[in-house]
Structure formats: structure tokens, C-alpha cells
């Protein structure tokens, strides 16, 4: 409820399986609604840092 990652809580609790941790995680209706609103937003468009595909030239020097 305070923003801690479930995986971090799992480690702190000493649970081997994340499913065990999830049994004890209870979300408020407001938290569920907030997650839905977040997922409903359009994906951000990044101006920098995108991976750009490059093409290898077929005329590259190849030794026989």
C-alpha cells in the first residue's frame, strides 16, 4: 500500500515463492482504481533512447 515492490517484500519476509507473499498483500479499492487508471493511459513516447534497427551491408568485405 505504501509503494514497496512485492518482490522486495517477498525477500524481506523470507518467502521462497512470490505467491506466498501475494496472499498477504491486500490492496485498497483506491489502489486498484489507481492501477486501472495507470494502465488506461497511452504508452509514453520516448524521444531518445529507443533502439534503432540497423542493417548490415551485403557488400561487407568477406575473406575466403
CHARMM internal coordinates of N, CA and C (Angstrom, degrees):
IC EDIT
DIST 1 N 1 CA 1.4468
DIST 1 CA 1 C 1.5292
ANGL 1 N 1 CA 1 C 111.45
DIST 1 C 2 N 1.3006
ANGL 1 CA 1 C 2 N 116.62
DIHE 1 N 1 CA 1 C 2 N -22.47
DIST 2 N 2 CA 1.4646
ANGL 1 C 2 N 2 CA 119.10
DIHE 1 CA 1 C 2 N 2 CA -178.13
DIST 2 CA 2 C 1.5177
ANGL 2 N 2 CA 2 C 112.50
DIHE 1 C 2 N 2 CA 2 C -101.53
DIST 2 C 3 N 1.3163
ANGL 2 CA 2 C 3 N 117.71
DIHE 2 N 2 CA 2 C 3 N 8.96
DIST 3 N 3 CA 1.4534
ANGL 2 C 3 N 3 CA 120.96
DIHE 2 CA 2 C 3 N 3 CA 174.22
DIST 3 CA 3 C 1.5139
ANGL 3 N 3 CA 3 C 115.81
DIHE 2 C 3 N 3 CA 3 C 99.63
DIST 3 C 4 N 1.3149
ANGL 3 CA 3 C 4 N 118.26
DIHE 3 N 3 CA 3 C 4 N 2.96
DIST 4 N 4 CA 1.4637
ANGL 3 C 4 N 4 CA 119.92
DIHE 3 CA 3 C 4 N 4 CA 178.10
DIST 4 CA 4 C 1.5201
ANGL 4 N 4 CA 4 C 109.91
DIHE 3 C 4 N 4 CA 4 C -71.78
DIST 4 C 5 N 1.3054
ANGL 4 CA 4 C 5 N 115.94
DIHE 4 N 4 CA 4 C 5 N 141.17
DIST 5 N 5 CA 1.4605
ANGL 4 C 5 N 5 CA 121.07
DIHE 4 CA 4 C 5 N 5 CA 179.85
DIST 5 CA 5 C 1.5287
ANGL 5 N 5 CA 5 C 110.04
DIHE 4 C 5 N 5 CA 5 C -69.97
DIST 5 C 6 N 1.3309
ANGL 5 CA 5 C 6 N 117.92
DIHE 5 N 5 CA 5 C 6 N 136.06
DIST 6 N 6 CA 1.4738
ANGL 5 C 6 N 6 CA 120.32
DIHE 5 CA 5 C 6 N 6 CA 179.44
DIST 6 CA 6 C 1.5302
ANGL 6 N 6 CA 6 C 112.84
DIHE 5 C 6 N 6 CA 6 C -55.56
DIST 6 C 7 N 1.3309
ANGL 6 CA 6 C 7 N 117.39
DIHE 6 N 6 CA 6 C 7 N -35.20
DIST 7 N 7 CA 1.4712
ANGL 6 C 7 N 7 CA 120.14
DIHE 6 CA 6 C 7 N 7 CA 179.97
DIST 7 CA 7 C 1.5244
ANGL 7 N 7 CA 7 C 110.62
DIHE 6 C 7 N 7 CA 7 C -65.23
DIST 7 C 8 N 1.3345
ANGL 7 CA 7 C 8 N 117.10
DIHE 7 N 7 CA 7 C 8 N -37.60
DIST 8 N 8 CA 1.4694
ANGL 7 C 8 N 8 CA 120.39
DIHE 7 CA 7 C 8 N 8 CA 177.74
DIST 8 CA 8 C 1.5265
ANGL 8 N 8 CA 8 C 110.46
DIHE 7 C 8 N 8 CA 8 C -67.04
DIST 8 C 9 N 1.3200
ANGL 8 CA 8 C 9 N 116.57
DIHE 8 N 8 CA 8 C 9 N -40.58
DIST 9 N 9 CA 1.4720
ANGL 8 C 9 N 9 CA 120.74
DIHE 8 CA 8 C 9 N 9 CA 178.20
DIST 9 CA 9 C 1.5221
ANGL 9 N 9 CA 9 C 109.52
DIHE 8 C 9 N 9 CA 9 C -63.81
DIST 9 C 10 N 1.3248
ANGL 9 CA 9 C 10 N 116.82
DIHE 9 N 9 CA 9 C 10 N -40.13
DIST 10 N 10 CA 1.4645
ANGL 9 C 10 N 10 CA 121.16
DIHE 9 CA 9 C 10 N 10 CA 178.02
DIST 10 CA 10 C 1.5257
ANGL 10 N 10 CA 10 C 110.40
DIHE 9 C 10 N 10 CA 10 C -57.32
DIST 10 C 11 N 1.3099
ANGL 10 CA 10 C 11 N 116.16
DIHE 10 N 10 CA 10 C 11 N -46.58
DIST 11 N 11 CA 1.4640
ANGL 10 C 11 N 11 CA 119.69
DIHE 10 CA 10 C 11 N 11 CA -178.85
DIST 11 CA 11 C 1.5247
ANGL 11 N 11 CA 11 C 111.32
DIHE 10 C 11 N 11 CA 11 C -66.26
DIST 11 C 12 N 1.3203
ANGL 11 CA 11 C 12 N 116.41
DIHE 11 N 11 CA 11 C 12 N -44.00
DIST 12 N 12 CA 1.4646
ANGL 11 C 12 N 12 CA 119.98
DIHE 11 CA 11 C 12 N 12 CA 179.69
DIST 12 CA 12 C 1.5293
ANGL 12 N 12 CA 12 C 111.82
DIHE 11 C 12 N 12 CA 12 C -63.01
DIST 12 C 13 N 1.3280
ANGL 12 CA 12 C 13 N 116.81
DIHE 12 N 12 CA 12 C 13 N -35.76
DIST 13 N 13 CA 1.4646
ANGL 12 C 13 N 13 CA 121.03
DIHE 12 CA 12 C 13 N 13 CA -179.25
DIST 13 CA 13 C 1.5303
ANGL 13 N 13 CA 13 C 112.13
DIHE 12 C 13 N 13 CA 13 C -79.64
DIST 13 C 14 N 1.3303
ANGL 13 CA 13 C 14 N 116.47
DIHE 13 N 13 CA 13 C 14 N -14.32
DIST 14 N 14 CA 1.4556
ANGL 13 C 14 N 14 CA 119.61
DIHE 13 CA 13 C 14 N 14 CA 179.91
DIST 14 CA 14 C 1.5209
ANGL 14 N 14 CA 14 C 113.88
DIHE 13 C 14 N 14 CA 14 C 79.21
DIST 14 C 15 N 1.3327
ANGL 14 CA 14 C 15 N 116.66
DIHE 14 N 14 CA 14 C 15 N 20.81
DIST 15 N 15 CA 1.4662
ANGL 14 C 15 N 15 CA 120.19
DIHE 14 CA 14 C 15 N 15 CA 178.78
DIST 15 CA 15 C 1.5266
ANGL 15 N 15 CA 15 C 109.92
DIHE 14 C 15 N 15 CA 15 C -81.92
DIST 15 C 16 N 1.3172
ANGL 15 CA 15 C 16 N 116.93
DIHE 15 N 15 CA 15 C 16 N 136.20
DIST 16 N 16 CA 1.4603
ANGL 15 C 16 N 16 CA 120.70
DIHE 15 CA 15 C 16 N 16 CA 176.41
DIST 16 CA 16 C 1.5245
ANGL 16 N 16 CA 16 C 110.97
DIHE 15 C 16 N 16 CA 16 C -78.13
DIST 16 C 17 N 1.3054
ANGL 16 CA 16 C 17 N 117.25
DIHE 16 N 16 CA 16 C 17 N -32.04
DIST 17 N 17 CA 1.4554
ANGL 16 C 17 N 17 CA 122.42
DIHE 16 CA 16 C 17 N 17 CA -175.37
DIST 17 CA 17 C 1.5270
ANGL 17 N 17 CA 17 C 109.60
DIHE 16 C 17 N 17 CA 17 C -112.87
DIST 17 C 18 N 1.3337
ANGL 17 CA 17 C 18 N 116.78
DIHE 17 N 17 CA 17 C 18 N 131.74
DIST 18 N 18 CA 1.4604
ANGL 17 C 18 N 18 CA 120.67
DIHE 17 CA 17 C 18 N 18 CA 178.52
DIST 18 CA 18 C 1.5235
ANGL 18 N 18 CA 18 C 111.03
DIHE 17 C 18 N 18 CA 18 C -62.85
DIST 18 C 19 N 1.3180
ANGL 18 CA 18 C 19 N 117.56
DIHE 18 N 18 CA 18 C 19 N -28.86
DIST 19 N 19 CA 1.4608
ANGL 18 C 19 N 19 CA 121.44
DIHE 18 CA 18 C 19 N 19 CA 177.94
DIST 19 CA 19 C 1.5233
ANGL 19 N 19 CA 19 C 112.29
DIHE 18 C 19 N 19 CA 19 C -59.52
DIST 19 C 20 N 1.3283
ANGL 19 CA 19 C 20 N 116.50
DIHE 19 N 19 CA 19 C 20 N -35.98
DIST 20 N 20 CA 1.4610
ANGL 19 C 20 N 20 CA 120.60
DIHE 19 CA 19 C 20 N 20 CA 177.13
DIST 20 CA 20 C 1.5208
ANGL 20 N 20 CA 20 C 110.16
DIHE 19 C 20 N 20 CA 20 C -63.75
DIST 20 C 21 N 1.3214
ANGL 20 CA 20 C 21 N 116.27
DIHE 20 N 20 CA 20 C 21 N -44.54
DIST 21 N 21 CA 1.4639
ANGL 20 C 21 N 21 CA 120.96
DIHE 20 CA 20 C 21 N 21 CA 179.07
DIST 21 CA 21 C 1.5155
ANGL 21 N 21 CA 21 C 110.55
DIHE 20 C 21 N 21 CA 21 C -62.26
DIST 21 C 22 N 1.3137
ANGL 21 CA 21 C 22 N 116.61
DIHE 21 N 21 CA 21 C 22 N -41.79
DIST 22 N 22 CA 1.4607
ANGL 21 C 22 N 22 CA 120.94
DIHE 21 CA 21 C 22 N 22 CA -176.69
DIST 22 CA 22 C 1.5227
ANGL 22 N 22 CA 22 C 112.23
DIHE 21 C 22 N 22 CA 22 C -63.78
DIST 22 C 23 N 1.3185
ANGL 22 CA 22 C 23 N 117.99
DIHE 22 N 22 CA 22 C 23 N -26.39
DIST 23 N 23 CA 1.4597
ANGL 22 C 23 N 23 CA 120.18
DIHE 22 CA 22 C 23 N 23 CA 176.47
DIST 23 CA 23 C 1.5168
ANGL 23 N 23 CA 23 C 112.03
DIHE 22 C 23 N 23 CA 23 C -61.42
DIST 23 C 24 N 1.3286
ANGL 23 CA 23 C 24 N 115.83
DIHE 23 N 23 CA 23 C 24 N -28.75
DIST 24 N 24 CA 1.4571
ANGL 23 C 24 N 24 CA 120.81
DIHE 23 CA 23 C 24 N 24 CA -176.96
DIST 24 CA 24 C 1.5260
ANGL 24 N 24 CA 24 C 113.34
DIHE 23 C 24 N 24 CA 24 C -98.14
DIST 24 C 25 N 1.3171
ANGL 24 CA 24 C 25 N 117.28
DIHE 24 N 24 CA 24 C 25 N -4.47
DIST 25 N 25 CA 1.4578
ANGL 24 C 25 N 25 CA 120.65
DIHE 24 CA 24 C 25 N 25 CA 178.16
DIST 25 CA 25 C 1.5187
ANGL 25 N 25 CA 25 C 108.81
DIHE 24 C 25 N 25 CA 25 C -87.65
DIST 25 C 26 N 1.3076
ANGL 25 CA 25 C 26 N 116.58
DIHE 25 N 25 CA 25 C 26 N 121.93
DIST 26 N 26 CA 1.4575
ANGL 25 C 26 N 26 CA 121.28
DIHE 25 CA 25 C 26 N 26 CA 179.60
DIST 26 CA 26 C 1.5186
ANGL 26 N 26 CA 26 C 108.23
DIHE 25 C 26 N 26 CA 26 C -121.38
DIST 26 C 27 N 1.3061
ANGL 26 CA 26 C 27 N 116.71
DIHE 26 N 26 CA 26 C 27 N 123.86
DIST 27 N 27 CA 1.4539
ANGL 26 C 27 N 27 CA 121.62
DIHE 26 CA 26 C 27 N 27 CA -179.26
DIST 27 CA 27 C 1.5181
ANGL 27 N 27 CA 27 C 110.30
DIHE 26 C 27 N 27 CA 27 C -99.51
DIST 27 C 28 N 1.3080
ANGL 27 CA 27 C 28 N 114.83
DIHE 27 N 27 CA 27 C 28 N 140.73
DIST 28 N 28 CA 1.4569
ANGL 27 C 28 N 28 CA 119.36
DIHE 27 CA 27 C 28 N 28 CA 175.22
DIST 28 CA 28 C 1.5195
ANGL 28 N 28 CA 28 C 108.69
DIHE 27 C 28 N 28 CA 28 C -76.26
DIST 28 C 29 N 1.3221
ANGL 28 CA 28 C 29 N 118.00
DIHE 28 N 28 CA 28 C 29 N 158.25
DIST 29 N 29 CA 1.4671
ANGL 28 C 29 N 29 CA 119.94
DIHE 28 CA 28 C 29 N 29 CA 175.89
DIST 29 CA 29 C 1.5284
ANGL 29 N 29 CA 29 C 112.03
DIHE 28 C 29 N 29 CA 29 C -56.21
DIST 29 C 30 N 1.3361
ANGL 29 CA 29 C 30 N 117.90
DIHE 29 N 29 CA 29 C 30 N -34.43
DIST 30 N 30 CA 1.4626
ANGL 29 C 30 N 30 CA 120.78
DIHE 29 CA 29 C 30 N 30 CA 179.10
DIST 30 CA 30 C 1.5275
ANGL 30 N 30 CA 30 C 110.86
DIHE 29 C 30 N 30 CA 30 C -65.92
DIST 30 C 31 N 1.3376
ANGL 30 CA 30 C 31 N 117.72
DIHE 30 N 30 CA 30 C 31 N -37.46
DIST 31 N 31 CA 1.4605
ANGL 30 C 31 N 31 CA 121.15
DIHE 30 CA 30 C 31 N 31 CA 178.54
DIST 31 CA 31 C 1.5296
ANGL 31 N 31 CA 31 C 110.80
DIHE 30 C 31 N 31 CA 31 C -66.50
DIST 31 C 32 N 1.3084
ANGL 31 CA 31 C 32 N 116.55
DIHE 31 N 31 CA 31 C 32 N -40.11
DIST 32 N 32 CA 1.4664
ANGL 31 C 32 N 32 CA 120.74
DIHE 31 CA 31 C 32 N 32 CA 178.06
DIST 32 CA 32 C 1.5317
ANGL 32 N 32 CA 32 C 110.21
DIHE 31 C 32 N 32 CA 32 C -64.85
DIST 32 C 33 N 1.3262
ANGL 32 CA 32 C 33 N 116.50
DIHE 32 N 32 CA 32 C 33 N -44.73
DIST 33 N 33 CA 1.4619
ANGL 32 C 33 N 33 CA 120.14
DIHE 32 CA 32 C 33 N 33 CA 178.92
DIST 33 CA 33 C 1.5252
ANGL 33 N 33 CA 33 C 111.22
DIHE 32 C 33 N 33 CA 33 C -63.48
DIST 33 C 34 N 1.3294
ANGL 33 CA 33 C 34 N 117.42
DIHE 33 N 33 CA 33 C 34 N -37.68
DIST 34 N 34 CA 1.4583
ANGL 33 C 34 N 34 CA 121.25
DIHE 33 CA 33 C 34 N 34 CA 177.78
DIST 34 CA 34 C 1.5213
ANGL 34 N 34 CA 34 C 111.69
DIHE 33 C 34 N 34 CA 34 C -64.02
DIST 34 C 35 N 1.3272
ANGL 34 CA 34 C 35 N 116.66
DIHE 34 N 34 CA 34 C 35 N -39.66
DIST 35 N 35 CA 1.4626
ANGL 34 C 35 N 35 CA 120.51
DIHE 34 CA 34 C 35 N 35 CA 178.03
DIST 35 CA 35 C 1.5247
ANGL 35 N 35 CA 35 C 110.54
DIHE 34 C 35 N 35 CA 35 C -65.80
DIST 35 C 36 N 1.3148
ANGL 35 CA 35 C 36 N 116.77
DIHE 35 N 35 CA 35 C 36 N -39.82
DIST 36 N 36 CA 1.4683
ANGL 35 C 36 N 36 CA 120.54
DIHE 35 CA 35 C 36 N 36 CA 178.54
DIST 36 CA 36 C 1.5159
ANGL 36 N 36 CA 36 C 110.34
DIHE 35 C 36 N 36 CA 36 C -63.77
DIST 36 C 37 N 1.3452
ANGL 36 CA 36 C 37 N 117.31
DIHE 36 N 36 CA 36 C 37 N -44.19
DIST 37 N 37 CA 1.4669
ANGL 36 C 37 N 37 CA 120.66
DIHE 36 CA 36 C 37 N 37 CA 178.04
DIST 37 CA 37 C 1.5240
ANGL 37 N 37 CA 37 C 110.82
DIHE 36 C 37 N 37 CA 37 C -61.09
DIST 37 C 38 N 1.3308
ANGL 37 CA 37 C 38 N 117.27
DIHE 37 N 37 CA 37 C 38 N -40.68
DIST 38 N 38 CA 1.4567
ANGL 37 C 38 N 38 CA 121.54
DIHE 37 CA 37 C 38 N 38 CA 179.27
DIST 38 CA 38 C 1.5285
ANGL 38 N 38 CA 38 C 110.69
DIHE 37 C 38 N 38 CA 38 C -62.54
DIST 38 C 39 N 1.3154
ANGL 38 CA 38 C 39 N 117.12
DIHE 38 N 38 CA 38 C 39 N -43.74
DIST 39 N 39 CA 1.4649
ANGL 38 C 39 N 39 CA 121.08
DIHE 38 CA 38 C 39 N 39 CA -179.42
DIST 39 CA 39 C 1.5231
ANGL 39 N 39 CA 39 C 112.65
DIHE 38 C 39 N 39 CA 39 C -71.61
DIST 39 C 40 N 1.3279
ANGL 39 CA 39 C 40 N 117.06
DIHE 39 N 39 CA 39 C 40 N -24.29
DIST 40 N 40 CA 1.4615
ANGL 39 C 40 N 40 CA 120.95
DIHE 39 CA 39 C 40 N 40 CA 178.40
DIST 40 CA 40 C 1.5271
ANGL 40 N 40 CA 40 C 113.00
DIHE 39 C 40 N 40 CA 40 C -76.98
DIST 40 C 41 N 1.3326
ANGL 40 CA 40 C 41 N 117.49
DIHE 40 N 40 CA 40 C 41 N -16.82
DIST 41 N 41 CA 1.4566
ANGL 40 C 41 N 41 CA 120.74
DIHE 40 CA 40 C 41 N 41 CA -179.17
DIST 41 CA 41 C 1.5270
ANGL 41 N 41 CA 41 C 109.94
DIHE 40 C 41 N 41 CA 41 C -72.22
DIST 41 C 42 N 1.3451
ANGL 41 CA 41 C 42 N 116.80
DIHE 41 N 41 CA 41 C 42 N 148.87
DIST 42 N 42 CA 1.4684
ANGL 41 C 42 N 42 CA 118.64
DIHE 41 CA 41 C 42 N 42 CA 176.65
DIST 42 CA 42 C 1.5309
ANGL 42 N 42 CA 42 C 110.14
DIHE 41 C 42 N 42 CA 42 C -66.14
DIST 42 C 43 N 1.3102
ANGL 42 CA 42 C 43 N 115.41
DIHE 42 N 42 CA 42 C 43 N 151.64
DIST 43 N 43 CA 1.4642
ANGL 42 C 43 N 43 CA 120.72
DIHE 42 CA 42 C 43 N 43 CA 179.38
DIST 43 CA 43 C 1.5189
ANGL 43 N 43 CA 43 C 109.53
DIHE 42 C 43 N 43 CA 43 C -64.89
DIST 43 C 44 N 1.3251
ANGL 43 CA 43 C 44 N 117.20
DIHE 43 N 43 CA 43 C 44 N 141.77
DIST 44 N 44 CA 1.4649
ANGL 43 C 44 N 44 CA 119.25
DIHE 43 CA 43 C 44 N 44 CA 179.76
DIST 44 CA 44 C 1.5242
ANGL 44 N 44 CA 44 C 110.68
DIHE 43 C 44 N 44 CA 44 C -67.74
DIST 44 C 45 N 1.3209
ANGL 44 CA 44 C 45 N 115.53
DIHE 44 N 44 CA 44 C 45 N 145.74
DIST 45 N 45 CA 1.4593
ANGL 44 C 45 N 45 CA 121.86
DIHE 44 CA 44 C 45 N 45 CA 176.92
DIST 45 CA 45 C 1.5182
ANGL 45 N 45 CA 45 C 107.78
DIHE 44 C 45 N 45 CA 45 C -100.67
DIST 45 C 46 N 1.3090
ANGL 45 CA 45 C 46 N 117.77
DIHE 45 N 45 CA 45 C 46 N 119.44
DIST 46 N 46 CA 1.4517
ANGL 45 C 46 N 46 CA 121.61
DIHE 45 CA 45 C 46 N 46 CA -177.17
DIST 46 CA 46 C 1.5215
ANGL 46 N 46 CA 46 C 109.83
DIHE 45 C 46 N 46 CA 46 C -94.09
DIST 46 C 47 N 1.3192
ANGL 46 CA 46 C 47 N 115.70
DIHE 46 N 46 CA 46 C 47 N 131.90
DIST 47 N 47 CA 1.4564
ANGL 46 C 47 N 47 CA 120.81
DIHE 46 CA 46 C 47 N 47 CA -179.78
DIST 47 CA 47 C 1.5216
ANGL 47 N 47 CA 47 C 110.71
DIHE 46 C 47 N 47 CA 47 C -84.12
DIST 47 C 48 N 1.3303
ANGL 47 CA 47 C 48 N 116.40
DIHE 47 N 47 CA 47 C 48 N -32.55
DIST 48 N 48 CA 1.4563
ANGL 47 C 48 N 48 CA 119.86
DIHE 47 CA 47 C 48 N 48 CA -178.51
DIST 48 CA 48 C 1.5185
ANGL 48 N 48 CA 48 C 108.85
DIHE 47 C 48 N 48 CA 48 C -127.67
DIST 48 C 49 N 1.3165
ANGL 48 CA 48 C 49 N 115.63
DIHE 48 N 48 CA 48 C 49 N 156.45
DIST 49 N 49 CA 1.4502
ANGL 48 C 49 N 49 CA 119.73
DIHE 48 CA 48 C 49 N 49 CA 174.05
DIST 49 CA 49 C 1.5186
ANGL 49 N 49 CA 49 C 114.85
DIHE 48 C 49 N 49 CA 49 C 90.64
DIST 49 C 50 N 1.3307
ANGL 49 CA 49 C 50 N 117.50
DIHE 49 N 49 CA 49 C 50 N -0.48
DIST 50 N 50 CA 1.4574
ANGL 49 C 50 N 50 CA 119.13
DIHE 49 CA 49 C 50 N 50 CA 177.10
DIST 50 CA 50 C 1.5210
ANGL 50 N 50 CA 50 C 109.80
DIHE 49 C 50 N 50 CA 50 C -72.54
DIST 50 C 51 N 1.2939
ANGL 50 CA 50 C 51 N 116.33
DIHE 50 N 50 CA 50 C 51 N 146.74
DIST 51 N 51 CA 1.4607
ANGL 50 C 51 N 51 CA 120.81
DIHE 50 CA 50 C 51 N 51 CA 176.49
DIST 51 CA 51 C 1.5227
ANGL 51 N 51 CA 51 C 107.67
DIHE 50 C 51 N 51 CA 51 C -78.75
DIST 51 C 52 N 1.3159
ANGL 51 CA 51 C 52 N 115.26
DIHE 51 N 51 CA 51 C 52 N 129.99
DIST 52 N 52 CA 1.4542
ANGL 51 C 52 N 52 CA 120.81
DIHE 51 CA 51 C 52 N 52 CA -179.32
DIST 52 CA 52 C 1.5235
ANGL 52 N 52 CA 52 C 107.77
DIHE 51 C 52 N 52 CA 52 C -112.11
DIST 52 C 53 N 1.3005
ANGL 52 CA 52 C 53 N 116.04
DIHE 52 N 52 CA 52 C 53 N 127.69
DIST 53 N 53 CA 1.4606
ANGL 52 C 53 N 53 CA 120.48
DIHE 52 CA 52 C 53 N 53 CA 178.91
DIST 53 CA 53 C 1.5178
ANGL 53 N 53 CA 53 C 109.47
DIHE 52 C 53 N 53 CA 53 C -71.30
DIST 53 C 54 N 1.3113
ANGL 53 CA 53 C 54 N 115.69
DIHE 53 N 53 CA 53 C 54 N 139.63
DIST 54 N 54 CA 1.4625
ANGL 53 C 54 N 54 CA 120.58
DIHE 53 CA 53 C 54 N 54 CA 176.59
DIST 54 CA 54 C 1.5093
ANGL 54 N 54 CA 54 C 108.60
DIHE 53 C 54 N 54 CA 54 C -120.58
DIST 54 C 55 N 1.3009
ANGL 54 CA 54 C 55 N 115.46
DIHE 54 N 54 CA 54 C 55 N 152.58
DIST 55 N 55 CA 1.4604
ANGL 54 C 55 N 55 CA 120.32
DIHE 54 CA 54 C 55 N 55 CA -178.58
DIST 55 CA 55 C 1.5128
ANGL 55 N 55 CA 55 C 108.24
DIHE 54 C 55 N 55 CA 55 C -110.21
DIST 55 C 56 N 1.3323
ANGL 55 CA 55 C 56 N 116.68
DIHE 55 N 55 CA 55 C 56 N 133.14
DIST 56 N 56 CA 1.4594
ANGL 55 C 56 N 56 CA 121.38
DIHE 55 CA 55 C 56 N 56 CA 177.40
DIST 56 CA 56 C 1.5170
ANGL 56 N 56 CA 56 C 107.77
DIHE 55 C 56 N 56 CA 56 C -82.58
DIST 56 C 57 N 1.3175
ANGL 56 CA 56 C 57 N 115.80
DIHE 56 N 56 CA 56 C 57 N 130.30
DIST 57 N 57 CA 1.4623
ANGL 56 C 57 N 57 CA 120.69
DIHE 56 CA 56 C 57 N 57 CA -177.95
DIST 57 CA 57 C 1.5147
ANGL 57 N 57 CA 57 C 110.16
DIHE 56 C 57 N 57 CA 57 C -66.81
DIST 57 C 58 N 1.3101
ANGL 57 CA 57 C 58 N 116.05
DIHE 57 N 57 CA 57 C 58 N 137.53
DIST 58 N 58 CA 1.4670
ANGL 57 C 58 N 58 CA 120.55
DIHE 57 CA 57 C 58 N 58 CA 178.49
DIST 58 CA 58 C 1.5228
ANGL 58 N 58 CA 58 C 111.36
DIHE 57 C 58 N 58 CA 58 C -77.61
DIST 58 C 59 N 1.3299
ANGL 58 CA 58 C 59 N 117.53
DIHE 58 N 58 CA 58 C 59 N -6.75
DIST 59 N 59 CA 1.4671
ANGL 58 C 59 N 59 CA 121.30
DIHE 58 CA 58 C 59 N 59 CA 179.76
DIST 59 CA 59 C 1.5156
ANGL 59 N 59 CA 59 C 111.63
DIHE 58 C 59 N 59 CA 59 C -99.22
DIST 59 C 60 N 1.3165
ANGL 59 CA 59 C 60 N 117.27
DIHE 59 N 59 CA 59 C 60 N 17.03
DIST 60 N 60 CA 1.4585
ANGL 59 C 60 N 60 CA 120.66
DIHE 59 CA 59 C 60 N 60 CA 178.91
DIST 60 CA 60 C 1.5189
ANGL 60 N 60 CA 60 C 109.89
DIHE 59 C 60 N 60 CA 60 C -63.52
DIST 60 C 61 N 1.3339
ANGL 60 CA 60 C 61 N 116.49
DIHE 60 N 60 CA 60 C 61 N 146.54
DIST 61 N 61 CA 1.4664
ANGL 60 C 61 N 61 CA 120.69
DIHE 60 CA 60 C 61 N 61 CA -179.89
DIST 61 CA 61 C 1.5159
ANGL 61 N 61 CA 61 C 109.36
DIHE 60 C 61 N 61 CA 61 C -67.83
DIST 61 C 62 N 1.3250
ANGL 61 CA 61 C 62 N 115.95
DIHE 61 N 61 CA 61 C 62 N 124.32
DIST 62 N 62 CA 1.4605
ANGL 61 C 62 N 62 CA 122.35
DIHE 61 CA 61 C 62 N 62 CA 179.22
DIST 62 CA 62 C 1.5012
ANGL 62 N 62 CA 62 C 107.00
DIHE 61 C 62 N 62 CA 62 C -122.91
DIST 62 C 63 N 1.3444
ANGL 62 CA 62 C 63 N 116.54
DIHE 62 N 62 CA 62 C 63 N 124.47
DIST 63 N 63 CA 1.4674
ANGL 62 C 63 N 63 CA 120.80
DIHE 62 CA 62 C 63 N 63 CA 178.41
DIST 63 CA 63 C 1.5028
ANGL 63 N 63 CA 63 C 109.69
DIHE 62 C 63 N 63 CA 63 C -84.36
DIST 63 C 64 N 1.3387
ANGL 63 CA 63 C 64 N 117.18
DIHE 63 N 63 CA 63 C 64 N 139.92
DIST 64 N 64 CA 1.4591
ANGL 63 C 64 N 64 CA 121.83
DIHE 63 CA 63 C 64 N 64 CA 178.04
DIST 64 CA 64 C 1.4946
ANGL 64 N 64 CA 64 C 110.56
DIHE 63 C 64 N 64 CA 64 C -97.84
END
COOR INIT
IC SEED 1 N 1 CA 1 C
IC BUILD
